[in-house]
Amino acid sequence: MAHQLVIVLGQYGVGIVVVNVLLNQIGLPVPVVPTLIVAGAVAVAAGGQMLLTLFFWSVLACLAPTAAGT
């Protein structure tokens, strides 16, 4: 199961993290921290090039519900 999670995060990591963070920020009880940790580890293991992209889109997904609520 863990191996499949790493493969899926390697392919669709940014999208999964963005959706996960966005769902958490709108109030659904989804665990964000484990997803961020695993996605960050996969990004670092892949060379670290996706780490900045992952960080940028995670922060954007975190701020989007706040901006939409104003």
PQR file with spaces between the fields and no chain letter, atoms N, CA, C, O and H, PARSE charges and radii, in Angstrom:
ATOM       1  N    MET     1       0.824   -1.195    0.000 -0.4000 1.5000
ATOM       2  CA   MET     1       0.000    0.000    0.000 -0.0000 2.0000
ATOM       3  C    MET     1       0.872    1.264    0.000  0.5500 1.7000
ATOM       4  O    MET     1       0.593    2.211   -0.736 -0.5500 1.4000
ATOM       5  N    ALA     2       1.903    1.276    0.809 -0.4000 1.5000
ATOM       6  CA   ALA     2       2.764    2.454    0.882 -0.0000 2.0000
ATOM       7  C    ALA     2       3.515    2.661   -0.430  0.5500 1.7000
ATOM       8  O    ALA     2       3.741    3.795   -0.851 -0.5500 1.4000
ATOM       9  H    ALA     2       2.129    0.506    1.406  0.4000 1.0000
ATOM      10  N    HIS     3       3.895    1.570   -1.065 -0.4000 1.5000
ATOM      11  CA   HIS     3       4.597    1.680   -2.344 -0.0000 2.0000
ATOM      12  C    HIS     3       3.689    2.290   -3.413  0.5500 1.7000
ATOM      13  O    HIS     3       4.139    3.095   -4.228 -0.5500 1.4000
ATOM      14  H    HIS     3       3.711    0.649   -0.722  0.4000 1.0000
ATOM      15  N    GLN     4       2.419    1.909   -3.407 -0.4000 1.5000
ATOM      16  CA   GLN     4       1.458    2.474   -4.353 -0.0000 2.0000
ATOM      17  C    GLN     4       1.247    3.959   -4.090  0.5500 1.7000
ATOM      18  O    GLN     4       1.096    4.738   -5.031 -0.5500 1.4000
ATOM      19  H    GLN     4       2.053    1.255   -2.745  0.4000 1.0000
ATOM      20  N    LEU     5       1.234    4.358   -2.826 -0.4000 1.5000
ATOM      21  CA   LEU     5       1.080    5.769   -2.478 -0.0000 2.0000
ATOM      22  C    LEU     5       2.247    6.591   -2.996  0.5500 1.7000
ATOM      23  O    LEU     5       2.050    7.699   -3.495 -0.5500 1.4000
ATOM      24  H    LEU     5       1.356    3.725   -2.062  0.4000 1.0000
ATOM      25  N    VAL     6       3.445    6.071   -2.888 -0.4000 1.5000
ATOM      26  CA   VAL     6       4.627    6.781   -3.379 -0.0000 2.0000
ATOM      27  C    VAL     6       4.577    6.907   -4.900  0.5500 1.7000
ATOM      28  O    VAL     6       4.938    7.950   -5.446 -0.5500 1.4000
ATOM      29  H    VAL     6       3.605    5.171   -2.483  0.4000 1.0000
ATOM      30  N    ILE     7       4.136    5.860   -5.587 -0.4000 1.5000
ATOM      31  CA   ILE     7       4.037    5.915   -7.045 -0.0000 2.0000
ATOM      32  C    ILE     7       2.996    6.946   -7.476  0.5500 1.7000
ATOM      33  O    ILE     7       3.243    7.733   -8.390 -0.5500 1.4000
ATOM      34  H    ILE     7       3.843    5.013   -5.144  0.4000 1.0000
ATOM      35  N    VAL     8       1.845    6.945   -6.829 -0.4000 1.5000
ATOM      36  CA   VAL     8       0.786    7.901   -7.169 -0.0000 2.0000
ATOM      37  C    VAL     8       1.230    9.325   -6.869  0.5500 1.7000
ATOM      38  O    VAL     8       0.981   10.227   -7.668 -0.5500 1.4000
ATOM      39  H    VAL     8       1.644    6.305   -6.087  0.4000 1.0000
ATOM      40  N    LEU     9       1.880    9.541   -5.737 -0.4000 1.5000
ATOM      41  CA   LEU     9       2.362   10.885   -5.408 -0.0000 2.0000
ATOM      42  C    LEU     9       3.478   11.329   -6.349  0.5500 1.7000
ATOM      43  O    LEU     9       3.629   12.523   -6.604 -0.5500 1.4000
ATOM      44  H    LEU     9       2.082    8.808   -5.088  0.4000 1.0000
ATOM      45  N    GLY    10       4.247   10.399   -6.861 -0.4000 1.5000
ATOM      46  CA   GLY    10       5.268   10.752   -7.831 -0.0000 2.0000
ATOM      47  C    GLY    10       4.668   11.248   -9.134  0.5500 1.7000
ATOM      48  O    GLY    10       5.240   12.116   -9.793 -0.5500 1.4000
ATOM      49  H    GLY    10       4.124    9.428   -6.654  0.4000 1.0000
ATOM      50  N    GLN    11       3.514   10.698   -9.509 -0.4000 1.5000
ATOM      51  CA   GLN    11       2.873   11.083  -10.761 -0.0000 2.0000
ATOM      52  C    GLN    11       1.958   12.296  -10.586  0.5500 1.7000
ATOM      53  O    GLN    11       2.003   13.229  -11.388 -0.5500 1.4000
ATOM      54  H    GLN    11       3.050    9.993   -8.973  0.4000 1.0000
ATOM      55  N    TYR    12       1.141   12.286   -9.554 -0.4000 1.5000
ATOM      56  CA   TYR    12       0.121   13.311   -9.382 -0.0000 2.0000
ATOM      57  C    TYR    12       0.278   14.074   -8.070  0.5500 1.7000
ATOM      58  O    TYR    12      -0.707   14.564   -7.518 -0.5500 1.4000
ATOM      59  H    TYR    12       1.104   11.528   -8.902  0.4000 1.0000
ATOM      60  N    GLY    13       1.488   14.178   -7.575 -0.4000 1.5000
ATOM      61  CA   GLY    13       1.739   14.714   -6.245 -0.0000 2.0000
ATOM      62  C    GLY    13       1.203   16.104   -5.996  0.5500 1.7000
ATOM      63  O    GLY    13       0.542   16.338   -4.984 -0.5500 1.4000
ATOM      64  H    GLY    13       2.288   13.780   -8.023  0.4000 1.0000
ATOM      65  N    VAL    14       1.470   17.022   -6.888 -0.4000 1.5000
ATOM      66  CA   VAL    14       1.048   18.407   -6.671 -0.0000 2.0000
ATOM      67  C    VAL    14      -0.470   18.497   -6.658  0.5500 1.7000
ATOM      68  O    VAL    14      -1.043   19.182   -5.811 -0.5500 1.4000
ATOM      69  H    VAL    14       2.007   16.832   -7.710  0.4000 1.0000
ATOM      70  N    GLY    15      -1.117   17.820   -7.576 -0.4000 1.5000
ATOM      71  CA   GLY    15      -2.581   17.859   -7.640 -0.0000 2.0000
ATOM      72  C    GLY    15      -3.236   17.266   -6.407  0.5500 1.7000
ATOM      73  O    GLY    15      -4.206   17.813   -5.883 -0.5500 1.4000
ATOM      74  H    GLY    15      -0.652   17.263   -8.264  0.4000 1.0000
ATOM      75  N    ILE    16      -2.697   16.140   -5.945 -0.4000 1.5000
ATOM      76  CA   ILE    16      -3.248   15.492   -4.756 -0.0000 2.0000
ATOM      77  C    ILE    16      -3.077   16.395   -3.534  0.5500 1.7000
ATOM      78  O    ILE    16      -4.002   16.546   -2.736 -0.5500 1.4000
ATOM      79  H    ILE    16      -1.909   15.696   -6.371  0.4000 1.0000
ATOM      80  N    VAL    17      -1.910   16.985   -3.393 -0.4000 1.5000
ATOM      81  CA   VAL    17      -1.649   17.857   -2.246 -0.0000 2.0000
ATOM      82  C    VAL    17      -2.543   19.090   -2.293  0.5500 1.7000
ATOM      83  O    VAL    17      -3.088   19.495   -1.267 -0.5500 1.4000
ATOM      84  H    VAL    17      -1.159   16.862   -4.041  0.4000 1.0000
ATOM      85  N    VAL    18      -2.700   19.691   -3.465 -0.4000 1.5000
ATOM      86  CA   VAL    18      -3.538   20.888   -3.585 -0.0000 2.0000
ATOM      87  C    VAL    18      -4.978   20.567   -3.217  0.5500 1.7000
ATOM      88  O    VAL    18      -5.602   21.309   -2.458 -0.5500 1.4000
ATOM      89  H    VAL    18      -2.257   19.362   -4.300  0.4000 1.0000
ATOM      90  N    VAL    19      -5.508   19.480   -3.741 -0.4000 1.5000
ATOM      91  CA   VAL    19      -6.889   19.105   -3.424 -0.0000 2.0000
ATOM      92  C    VAL    19      -7.028   18.791   -1.937  0.5500 1.7000
ATOM      93  O    VAL    19      -8.005   19.194   -1.307 -0.5500 1.4000
ATOM      94  H    VAL    19      -5.002   18.877   -4.357  0.4000 1.0000
ATOM      95  N    ASN    20      -6.064   18.079   -1.379 -0.4000 1.5000
ATOM      96  CA   ASN    20      -6.101   17.719    0.029 -0.0000 2.0000
ATOM      97  C    ASN    20      -6.078   18.959    0.924  0.5500 1.7000
ATOM      98  O    ASN    20      -6.871   19.062    1.860 -0.5500 1.4000
ATOM      99  H    ASN    20      -5.270   17.751   -1.891  0.4000 1.0000
ATOM     100  N    VAL    21      -5.183   19.892    0.644 -0.4000 1.5000
ATOM     101  CA   VAL    21      -5.086   21.117    1.441 -0.0000 2.0000
ATOM     102  C    VAL    21      -6.349   21.959    1.280  0.5500 1.7000
ATOM     103  O    VAL    21      -6.861   22.508    2.256 -0.5500 1.4000
ATOM     104  H    VAL    21      -4.538   19.809   -0.116  0.4000 1.0000
ATOM     105  N    LEU    22      -6.848   22.061    0.054 -0.4000 1.5000
ATOM     106  CA   LEU    22      -8.047   22.852   -0.202 -0.0000 2.0000
ATOM     107  C    LEU    22      -9.255   22.274    0.529  0.5500 1.7000
ATOM     108  O    LEU    22     -10.034   23.022    1.120 -0.5500 1.4000
ATOM     109  H    LEU    22      -6.431   21.616   -0.738  0.4000 1.0000
ATOM     110  N    LEU    23      -9.418   20.956    0.496 -0.4000 1.5000
ATOM     111  CA   LEU    23     -10.525   20.333    1.214 -0.0000 2.0000
ATOM     112  C    LEU    23     -10.412   20.542    2.714  0.5500 1.7000
ATOM     113  O    LEU    23     -11.420   20.738    3.393 -0.5500 1.4000
ATOM     114  H    LEU    23      -8.785   20.348    0.016  0.4000 1.0000
ATOM     115  N    ASN    24      -9.203   20.503    3.231 -0.4000 1.5000
ATOM     116  CA   ASN    24      -9.005   20.751    4.651 -0.0000 2.0000
ATOM     117  C    ASN    24      -9.334   22.188    5.014  0.5500 1.7000
ATOM     118  O    ASN    24      -9.926   22.440    6.063 -0.5500 1.4000
ATOM     119  H    ASN    24      -8.384   20.344    2.679  0.4000 1.0000
ATOM     120  N    GLN    25      -8.966   23.117    4.176 -0.4000 1.5000
ATOM     121  CA   GLN    25      -9.185   24.529    4.472 -0.0000 2.0000
ATOM     122  C    GLN    25     -10.652   24.930    4.383  0.5500 1.7000
ATOM     123  O    GLN    25     -11.064   25.901    5.019 -0.5500 1.4000
ATOM     124  H    GLN    25      -8.485   22.912    3.324  0.4000 1.0000
ATOM     125  N    ILE    26     -11.447   24.198    3.603 -0.4000 1.5000
ATOM     126  CA   ILE    26     -12.875   24.535    3.547 -0.0000 2.0000
ATOM     127  C    ILE    26     -13.657   23.834    4.650  0.5500 1.7000
ATOM     128  O    ILE    26     -14.866   24.030    4.776 -0.5500 1.4000
ATOM     129  H    ILE    26     -11.112   23.410    3.087  0.4000 1.0000
ATOM     130  N    GLY    27     -12.978   23.023    5.445 -0.4000 1.5000
ATOM     131  CA   GLY    27     -13.619   22.478    6.637 -0.0000 2.0000
ATOM     132  C    GLY    27     -13.785   20.978    6.699  0.5500 1.7000
ATOM     133  O    GLY    27     -14.297   20.476    7.699 -0.5500 1.4000
ATOM     134  H    GLY    27     -11.996   22.864    5.343  0.4000 1.0000
ATOM     135  N    LEU    28     -13.385   20.244    5.696 -0.4000 1.5000
ATOM     136  CA   LEU    28     -13.503   18.790    5.753 -0.0000 2.0000
ATOM     137  C    LEU    28     -12.355   18.207    6.578  0.5500 1.7000
ATOM     138  O    LEU    28     -11.223   18.685    6.495 -0.5500 1.4000
ATOM     139  H    LEU    28     -12.970   20.652    4.883  0.4000 1.0000
ATOM     140  N    PRO    29     -12.643   17.188    7.364 -0.5600 1.5000
ATOM     141  CA   PRO    29     -11.597   16.627    8.243  0.2800 2.0000
ATOM     142  C    PRO    29     -10.695   15.625    7.518  0.5500 1.7000
ATOM     143  O    PRO    29     -10.746   14.426    7.792 -0.5500 1.4000
ATOM     144  N    VAL    30      -9.884   16.113    6.611 -0.4000 1.5000
ATOM     145  CA   VAL    30      -8.923   15.249    5.915 -0.0000 2.0000
ATOM     146  C    VAL    30      -7.528   15.518    6.474  0.5500 1.7000
ATOM     147  O    VAL    30      -7.187   16.663    6.769 -0.5500 1.4000
ATOM     148  H    VAL    30      -9.843   17.087    6.388  0.4000 1.0000
ATOM     149  N    PRO    31      -6.727   14.472    6.618 -0.5600 1.5000
ATOM     150  CA   PRO    31      -5.379   14.668    7.170  0.2800 2.0000
ATOM     151  C    PRO    31      -4.436   15.270    6.139  0.5500 1.7000
ATOM     152  O    PRO    31      -4.166   14.649    5.111 -0.5500 1.4000
ATOM     153  N    VAL    32      -3.941   16.455    6.399 -0.4000 1.5000
ATOM     154  CA   VAL    32      -3.074   17.150    5.460 -0.0000 2.0000
ATOM     155  C    VAL    32      -1.596   16.885    5.749  0.5500 1.7000
ATOM     156  O    VAL    32      -0.799   16.726    4.824 -0.5500 1.4000
ATOM     157  H    VAL    32      -4.161   16.959    7.234  0.4000 1.0000
ATOM     158  N    VAL    33      -1.240   16.840    7.009 -0.4000 1.5000
ATOM     159  CA   VAL    33       0.169   16.741    7.387 -0.0000 2.0000
ATOM     160  C    VAL    33       0.832   15.475    6.830  0.5500 1.7000
ATOM     161  O    VAL    33       1.930   15.575    6.283 -0.5500 1.4000
ATOM     162  H    VAL    33      -1.888   16.970    7.760  0.4000 1.0000
ATOM     163  N    PRO    34       0.217   14.291    6.944 -0.5600 1.5000
ATOM     164  CA   PRO    34       0.892   13.115    6.363  0.2800 2.0000
ATOM     165  C    PRO    34       1.075   13.227    4.850  0.5500 1.7000
ATOM     166  O    PRO    34       2.097   12.802    4.313 -0.5500 1.4000
ATOM     167  N    THR    35       0.093   13.795    4.171 -0.4000 1.5000
ATOM     168  CA   THR    35       0.215   13.955    2.724 -0.0000 2.0000
ATOM     169  C    THR    35       1.348   14.905    2.377  0.5500 1.7000
ATOM     170  O    THR    35       2.117   14.638    1.455 -0.5500 1.4000
ATOM     171  H    THR    35      -0.738   14.141    4.608  0.4000 1.0000
ATOM     172  N    LEU    36       1.462   16.010    3.103 -0.4000 1.5000
ATOM     173  CA   LEU    36       2.540   16.962    2.848 -0.0000 2.0000
ATOM     174  C    LEU    36       3.913   16.358    3.129  0.5500 1.7000
ATOM     175  O    LEU    36       4.867   16.605    2.392 -0.5500 1.4000
ATOM     176  H    LEU    36       0.836   16.227    3.853  0.4000 1.0000
ATOM     177  N    ILE    37       4.009   15.572    4.190 -0.4000 1.5000
ATOM     178  CA   ILE    37       5.288   14.957    4.529 -0.0000 2.0000
ATOM     179  C    ILE    37       5.719   13.955    3.463  0.5500 1.7000
ATOM     180  O    ILE    37       6.869   13.965    3.025 -0.5500 1.4000
ATOM     181  H    ILE    37       3.233   15.371    4.789  0.4000 1.0000
ATOM     182  N    VAL    38       4.792   13.089    3.048 -0.4000 1.5000
ATOM     183  CA   VAL    38       5.134   12.079    2.043 -0.0000 2.0000
ATOM     184  C    VAL    38       5.420   12.739    0.695  0.5500 1.7000
ATOM     185  O    VAL    38       6.366   12.353    0.009 -0.5500 1.4000
ATOM     186  H    VAL    38       3.858   13.082    3.404  0.4000 1.0000
ATOM     187  N    ALA    39       4.615   13.726    0.309 -0.4000 1.5000
ATOM     188  CA   ALA    39       4.843   14.411   -0.969 -0.0000 2.0000
ATOM     189  C    ALA    39       6.169   15.169   -0.952  0.5500 1.7000
ATOM     190  O    ALA    39       6.875   15.199   -1.960 -0.5500 1.4000
ATOM     191  H    ALA    39       3.846   14.040    0.867  0.4000 1.0000
ATOM     192  N    GLY    40       6.508   15.770    0.164 -0.4000 1.5000
ATOM     193  CA   GLY    40       7.804   16.448    0.284 -0.0000 2.0000
ATOM     194  C    GLY    40       8.958   15.473    0.206  0.5500 1.7000
ATOM     195  O    GLY    40       9.976   15.764   -0.423 -0.5500 1.4000
ATOM     196  H    GLY    40       5.934   15.746    0.983  0.4000 1.0000
ATOM     197  N    ALA    41       8.812   14.323    0.834 -0.4000 1.5000
ATOM     198  CA   ALA    41       9.875   13.311    0.779 -0.0000 2.0000
ATOM     199  C    ALA    41      10.040   12.767   -0.630  0.5500 1.7000
ATOM     200  O    ALA    41      11.162   12.537   -1.082 -0.5500 1.4000
ATOM     201  H    ALA    41       7.985   14.087    1.344  0.4000 1.0000
ATOM     202  N    VAL    42       8.931   12.560   -1.325 -0.4000 1.5000
ATOM     203  CA   VAL    42       9.010   12.087   -2.709 -0.0000 2.0000
ATOM     204  C    VAL    42       9.652   13.146   -3.592  0.5500 1.7000
ATOM     205  O    VAL    42      10.448   12.819   -4.472 -0.5500 1.4000
ATOM     206  H    VAL    42       8.020   12.747   -0.958  0.4000 1.0000
ATOM     207  N    ALA    43       9.315   14.413   -3.367 -0.4000 1.5000
ATOM     208  CA   ALA    43       9.904   15.502   -4.161 -0.0000 2.0000
ATOM     209  C    ALA    43      11.405   15.615   -3.919  0.5500 1.7000
ATOM     210  O    ALA    43      12.168   15.836   -4.860 -0.5500 1.4000
ATOM     211  H    ALA    43       8.669   14.679   -2.652  0.4000 1.0000
ATOM     212  N    VAL    44      11.832   15.468   -2.678 -0.4000 1.5000
ATOM     213  CA   VAL    44      13.269   15.529   -2.369 -0.0000 2.0000
ATOM     214  C    VAL    44      13.982   14.325   -2.965  0.5500 1.7000
ATOM     215  O    VAL    44      15.086   14.458   -3.493 -0.5500 1.4000
ATOM     216  H    VAL    44      11.212   15.289   -1.914  0.4000 1.0000
ATOM     217  N    ALA    45      13.368   13.161   -2.887 -0.4000 1.5000
ATOM     218  CA   ALA    45      13.993   11.955   -3.434 -0.0000 2.0000
ATOM     219  C    ALA    45      14.108   12.019   -4.957  0.5500 1.7000
ATOM     220  O    ALA    45      14.992   11.398   -5.547 -0.5500 1.4000
ATOM     221  H    ALA    45      12.471   13.053   -2.458  0.4000 1.0000
ATOM     222  N    ALA    46      13.206   12.776   -5.585 -0.4000 1.5000
ATOM     223  CA   ALA    46      13.240   12.908   -7.046 -0.0000 2.0000
ATOM     224  C    ALA    46      14.213   13.985   -7.500  0.5500 1.7000
ATOM     225  O    ALA    46      14.310   14.253   -8.698 -0.5500 1.4000
ATOM     226  H    ALA    46      12.488   13.281   -5.106  0.4000 1.0000
ATOM     227  N    GLY    47      14.918   14.595   -6.596 -0.4000 1.5000
ATOM     228  CA   GLY    47      15.905   15.604   -6.974 -0.0000 2.0000
ATOM     229  C    GLY    47      15.606   16.973   -6.418  0.5500 1.7000
ATOM     230  O    GLY    47      16.443   17.869   -6.529 -0.5500 1.4000
ATOM     231  H    GLY    47      14.838   14.377   -5.624  0.4000 1.0000
ATOM     232  N    GLY    48      14.460   17.169   -5.831 -0.4000 1.5000
ATOM     233  CA   GLY    48      14.145   18.439   -5.193 -0.0000 2.0000
ATOM     234  C    GLY    48      13.636   19.523   -6.124  0.5500 1.7000
ATOM     235  O    GLY    48      13.388   20.645   -5.682 -0.5500 1.4000
ATOM     236  H    GLY    48      13.780   16.442   -5.740  0.4000 1.0000
ATOM     237  N    GLN    49      13.474   19.214   -7.404 -0.4000 1.5000
ATOM     238  CA   GLN    49      13.031   20.235   -8.339 -0.0000 2.0000
ATOM     239  C    GLN    49      11.554   20.563   -8.167  0.5500 1.7000
ATOM     240  O    GLN    49      11.142   21.693   -8.427 -0.5500 1.4000
ATOM     241  H    GLN    49      13.676   18.302   -7.763  0.4000 1.0000
ATOM     242  N    MET    50      10.751   19.598   -7.735 -0.4000 1.5000
ATOM     243  CA   MET    50       9.323   19.821   -7.556 -0.0000 2.0000
ATOM     244  C    MET    50       8.994   20.387   -6.178  0.5500 1.7000
ATOM     245  O    MET    50       7.836   20.708   -5.907 -0.5500 1.4000
ATOM     246  H    MET    50      11.085   18.679   -7.524  0.4000 1.0000
ATOM     247  N    LEU    51       9.975   20.514   -5.319 -0.4000 1.5000
ATOM     248  CA   LEU    51       9.726   20.973   -3.964 -0.0000 2.0000
ATOM     249  C    LEU    51       9.191   22.394   -3.928  0.5500 1.7000
ATOM     250  O    LEU    51       8.249   22.672   -3.186 -0.5500 1.4000
ATOM     251  H    LEU    51      10.915   20.254   -5.540  0.4000 1.0000
ATOM     252  N    LEU    52       9.758   23.289   -4.697 -0.4000 1.5000
ATOM     253  CA   LEU    52       9.290   24.674   -4.731 -0.0000 2.0000
ATOM     254  C    LEU    52       7.889   24.766   -5.335  0.5500 1.7000
ATOM     255  O    LEU    52       7.054   25.536   -4.860 -0.5500 1.4000
ATOM     256  H    LEU    52      10.524   23.064   -5.299  0.4000 1.0000
ATOM     257  N    THR    53       7.638   23.990   -6.367 -0.4000 1.5000
ATOM     258  CA   THR    53       6.306   23.959   -6.971 -0.0000 2.0000
ATOM     259  C    THR    53       5.282   23.437   -5.977  0.5500 1.7000
ATOM     260  O    THR    53       4.188   23.987   -5.858 -0.5500 1.4000
ATOM     261  H    THR    53       8.316   23.364   -6.752  0.4000 1.0000
ATOM     262  N    LEU    54       5.633   22.386   -5.272 -0.4000 1.5000
ATOM     263  CA   LEU    54       4.754   21.811   -4.262 -0.0000 2.0000
ATOM     264  C    LEU    54       4.456   22.811   -3.164  0.5500 1.7000
ATOM     265  O    LEU    54       3.310   22.939   -2.734 -0.5500 1.4000
ATOM     266  H    LEU    54       6.522   21.939   -5.369  0.4000 1.0000
ATOM     267  N    PHE    55       5.469   23.518   -2.709 -0.4000 1.5000
ATOM     268  CA   PHE    55       5.291   24.523   -1.666 -0.0000 2.0000
ATOM     269  C    PHE    55       4.394   25.659   -2.149  0.5500 1.7000
ATOM     270  O    PHE    55       3.479   26.070   -1.434 -0.5500 1.4000
ATOM     271  H    PHE    55       6.400   23.415   -3.058  0.4000 1.0000
ATOM     272  N    PHE    56       4.645   26.170   -3.355 -0.4000 1.5000
ATOM     273  CA   PHE    56       3.871   27.282   -3.895 -0.0000 2.0000
ATOM     274  C    PHE    56       2.392   26.933   -4.007  0.5500 1.7000
ATOM     275  O    PHE    56       1.541   27.697   -3.552 -0.5500 1.4000
ATOM     276  H    PHE    56       5.388   25.836   -3.936  0.4000 1.0000
ATOM     277  N    TRP    57       2.079   25.785   -4.607 -0.4000 1.5000
ATOM     278  CA   TRP    57       0.687   25.406   -4.801 -0.0000 2.0000
ATOM     279  C    TRP    57       0.011   25.046   -3.479  0.5500 1.7000
ATOM     280  O    TRP    57      -1.196   25.248   -3.339 -0.5500 1.4000
ATOM     281  H    TRP    57       2.770   25.164   -4.976  0.4000 1.0000
ATOM     282  N    SER    58       0.751   24.521   -2.514 -0.4000 1.5000
ATOM     283  CA   SER    58       0.171   24.229   -1.199 -0.0000 2.0000
ATOM     284  C    SER    58      -0.230   25.514   -0.478  0.5500 1.7000
ATOM     285  O    SER    58      -1.304   25.593    0.118 -0.5500 1.4000
ATOM     286  H    SER    58       1.731   24.357   -2.628  0.4000 1.0000
ATOM     287  N    VAL    59       0.637   26.509   -0.538 -0.4000 1.5000
ATOM     288  CA   VAL    59       0.322   27.793    0.093 -0.0000 2.0000
ATOM     289  C    VAL    59      -0.845   28.456   -0.630  0.5500 1.7000
ATOM     290  O    VAL    59      -1.720   29.034    0.015 -0.5500 1.4000
ATOM     291  H    VAL    59       1.509   26.445   -1.022  0.4000 1.0000
ATOM     292  N    LEU    60      -0.870   28.382   -1.939 -0.4000 1.5000
ATOM     293  CA   LEU    60      -1.972   28.962   -2.700 -0.0000 2.0000
ATOM     294  C    LEU    60      -3.297   28.294   -2.365  0.5500 1.7000
ATOM     295  O    LEU    60      -4.314   28.970   -2.215 -0.5500 1.4000
ATOM     296  H    LEU    60      -0.159   27.912   -2.462  0.4000 1.0000
ATOM     297  N    ALA    61      -3.290   26.951   -2.246 -0.4000 1.5000
ATOM     298  CA   ALA    61      -4.496   26.229   -1.872 -0.0000 2.0000
ATOM     299  C    ALA    61      -4.930   26.553   -0.451  0.5500 1.7000
ATOM     300  O    ALA    61      -6.121   26.524   -0.139 -0.5500 1.4000
ATOM     301  H    ALA    61      -2.464   26.402   -2.368  0.4000 1.0000
ATOM     302  N    CYS    62      -3.986   26.856    0.394 -0.4000 1.5000
ATOM     303  CA   CYS    62      -4.300   27.226    1.780 -0.0000 2.0000
ATOM     304  C    CYS    62      -4.932   28.601    1.853  0.5500 1.7000
ATOM     305  O    CYS    62      -5.815   28.833    2.679 -0.5500 1.4000
ATOM     306  H    CYS    62      -3.019   26.880    0.141  0.4000 1.0000
ATOM     307  N    LEU    63      -4.494   29.516    1.000 -0.4000 1.5000
ATOM     308  CA   LEU    63      -4.997   30.885    1.035 -0.0000 2.0000
ATOM     309  C    LEU    63      -6.248   31.094    0.196  0.5500 1.7000
ATOM     310  O    LEU    63      -6.959   32.076    0.413 -0.5500 1.4000
ATOM     311  H    LEU    63      -3.777   29.327    0.329  0.4000 1.0000
ATOM     312  N    ALA    64      -6.544   30.221   -0.743 -0.4000 1.5000
ATOM     313  CA   ALA    64      -7.664   30.409   -1.653 -0.0000 2.0000
ATOM     314  C    ALA    64      -9.022   30.513   -0.943  0.5500 1.7000
ATOM     315  O    ALA    64      -9.794   31.412   -1.277 -0.5500 1.4000
ATOM     316  H    ALA    64      -5.967   29.423   -0.919  0.4000 1.0000
ATOM     317  N    PRO    65      -9.349   29.646    0.015 -0.5600 1.5000
ATOM     318  CA   PRO    65     -10.650   29.810    0.685  0.2800 2.0000
ATOM     319  C    PRO    65     -10.733   31.117    1.491  0.5500 1.7000
ATOM     320  O    PRO    65     -11.818   31.677    1.642 -0.5500 1.4000
ATOM     321  N    THR    66      -9.622   31.593    1.998 -0.4000 1.5000
ATOM     322  CA   THR    66      -9.618   32.844    2.743 -0.0000 2.0000
ATOM     323  C    THR    66      -9.904   34.003    1.811  0.5500 1.7000
ATOM     324  O    THR    66     -10.677   34.896    2.159 -0.5500 1.4000
ATOM     325  H    THR    66      -8.740   31.138    1.876  0.4000 1.0000
ATOM     326  N    ALA    67      -9.296   34.008    0.631 -0.4000 1.5000
ATOM     327  CA   ALA    67      -9.521   35.066   -0.339 -0.0000 2.0000
ATOM     328  C    ALA    67     -10.935   35.016   -0.900  0.5500 1.7000
ATOM     329  O    ALA    67     -11.520   36.062   -1.180 -0.5500 1.4000
ATOM     330  H    ALA    67      -8.669   33.282    0.348  0.4000 1.0000
ATOM     331  N    ALA    68     -11.498   33.820   -1.069 -0.4000 1.5000
ATOM     332  CA   ALA    68     -12.850   33.693   -1.606 -0.0000 2.0000
ATOM     333  C    ALA    68     -13.905   34.109   -0.586  0.5500 1.7000
ATOM     334  O    ALA    68     -15.013   34.498   -0.954 -0.5500 1.4000
ATOM     335  H    ALA    68     -11.023   32.970   -0.842  0.4000 1.0000
ATOM     336  N    GLY    69     -13.558   34.024    0.694 -0.4000 1.5000
ATOM     337  CA   GLY    69     -14.518   34.389    1.739 -0.0000 2.0000
ATOM     338  C    GLY    69     -14.645   35.880    1.992  0.5500 1.7000
ATOM     339  O    GLY    69     -15.563   36.305    2.694 -0.5500 1.4000
ATOM     340  H    GLY    69     -12.658   33.708    0.994  0.4000 1.0000
ATOM     341  N    THR    70     -13.757   36.675    1.443 -0.4000 1.5000
ATOM     342  CA   THR    70     -13.811   38.112    1.675 -0.0000 2.0000
ATOM     343  C    THR    70     -14.618   38.847    0.673  0.5500 1.7000
ATOM     344  O    THR    70     -14.743   40.069    0.756 -0.5500 1.4000
ATOM     345  H    THR    70     -13.012   36.329    0.873  0.4000 1.0000
